[in-house]
Amino acid sequence: MWIVAIGWMYVVTLMAATEPSVVGGMMTFLGYGVLPLSLVLYLGGVRLRRRPRAAPRSEPGAAPDDADPPGH
């Protein structure tokens, strides 16, 4: 997924560089690059952020990570 993001930002950077004005280039870079890519990467990472939380629930006999060992 990272290679696609890097490739997309490369294309958007070249698109922004060919705009006739600096403001147009910045709007192209933000509108086609940064904002959509941040949304896609955030939504794509939701599954990865949920995985560690779901791991202790998957094993019924597993102790929570913050529990102290017996005798301490």
Secondary structure as UniProt FT lines:
FT   HELIX           2..17
FT   HELIX           22..28
FT   HELIX           29..34
FT   HELIX           35..58
FT   TURN            60..61
FT   TURN            65..66
FT   TURN            70..71
//
